[in-house]
Amino acid sequence: MSSKKRLLIFVIAYMAEKHIEWVLGRIPNDLDDEFDVEIAVFDDASTDRTSEVATRALAKSALPYASRVLSNPRNQGYGGNQKLGYQYAVAGGFDAVVMVHGDGQYPPEEIRAIVNCALEHGAAFGSRFATDGGAIAGGMPKYKYLGNQTLTVVQNGLLDTDLTEFHSGFRAYSTEALRSIPFSLNSNDFHFDTEIFIQLTRAGYHIGEIAIPTHYGDEECRVNGLDYARNVVSQSLRSKLHDMGLFYERKYDVEGRDGLYESKIDFMSPAYIALGKIPPNSTVLDLGSSDGHLARELRVKGCRVIGVDLDTPQDTSAFDHFIEFNLDNGLPPIDEDIDVVVMLDVIEHLRSPENFAEELAQFCRDRKVLRVHVSTGNIAFAITRLGLLVGQFNYGPRGILDMTHTRLFTSRTLRRLFRQVGFSIGDIDGVPAPFPLALGDSKKARALLKANQLAIKVSPKLFSFQFFVDLQAPADLNQMLRQSHIHAGSTTETEQPPLSLVSDAG
């Protein structure tokens, strides 16, 4: 067996009768010194002689590679044809695939360079803008130049990337990268290229670029520029909204993107508020403690922290004691005296918050817990309301409509939940949306955070992304009754209520 990497040269073709032989003839004939090469032409149901010309050209070619021509029975579109080519590469056990356009707009001569770049990074694009002035010198129309660069700037801003060109059709991928993303869910239209880029970056791949020459000849452009621009910007926005938990897109829910909850201790958040409210040197029961962002800060204050969560984090050094436990089963056995219970963004994940709240109330009575701090998302948040107004109610991997949430609360229903089991309601703080997580810790994110805090002062129910509630532990009725007897014994008989009245009340 050959030790060379297996390479598929995927020639995407539609109505390419005039150019396909010229394109195939430009494929380098020395790639087999480094790769085990196959050429596959995918004719997307052309009505001209594309398949026939390609078959004849390959038959008489001196290229030392295996080759074949496949013809789709129905037109799949630019994106749909790519799906077939990439599936062919994945299913065929290739290591890499490079897409070459059958109309000759992109340079087959650069296959070696772009494939090696893709094998290094997972994906690589050929950029016509990597060299100053190269695109215009190669004949790119000025309106396309301006449109391409404008869209590239917009998408780099939305996706936090730094490509010199988003809209090149000369691309190569490692099949390892392709296996990690659901490219089959993408559009069959031209913005497939944007969608697969977003998926790869979400999967953790850094897209490599190589400089390529620009060529504009007599090939026919079938892209509607305005529709294309609208679609690529829309998909970039959807990816950003998916990150913010405001819009769910299955194709952007790439495995491995979302892990444990990020730290929210450095800006106005439930963890930030809890840190300020918990007294130094307290013993804290942290329910739903994740990997200990809050616990680490509490221990700096001299607190003893007992963490409880569904899974044990890799590093438990933030806790004095950690208990792996499913809170759907109630509370774990705890032998220590507890001063404060903190339960941040947990109650909405439980199957039965009512049963858990009742058990927590009894725990607090028995242990004489001083305070309980609880936070949860506000389903009445303005953005959620606006979404409902236009018919959107999208669960996602994070945010108020996190797919793991089983219950949704408003300020009123959260207070009612705990009041019904005996807790007294203390302060309620409105919490702004976590802009530093969604947008990065930038000046823009901090400004939006401040604006959201000001809006909360105007209408907490409408503009609070979350609520943070202070609870006082329920009174122990038996203890109160004992205190009443003691108090009654210290008073004179004339000060005591008549026994008949007590009996009647009973």
Order of alpha helices (4+ residues) and beta strands (2+ residues): beta-alpha-beta-alpha-beta-alpha-beta-alpha-beta-alpha-alpha-beta-alpha-alpha-beta-alpha-alpha-beta-alpha-beta-beta-beta-alpha-beta-alpha-alpha-beta-alpha-alpha-alpha-beta-alpha-alpha
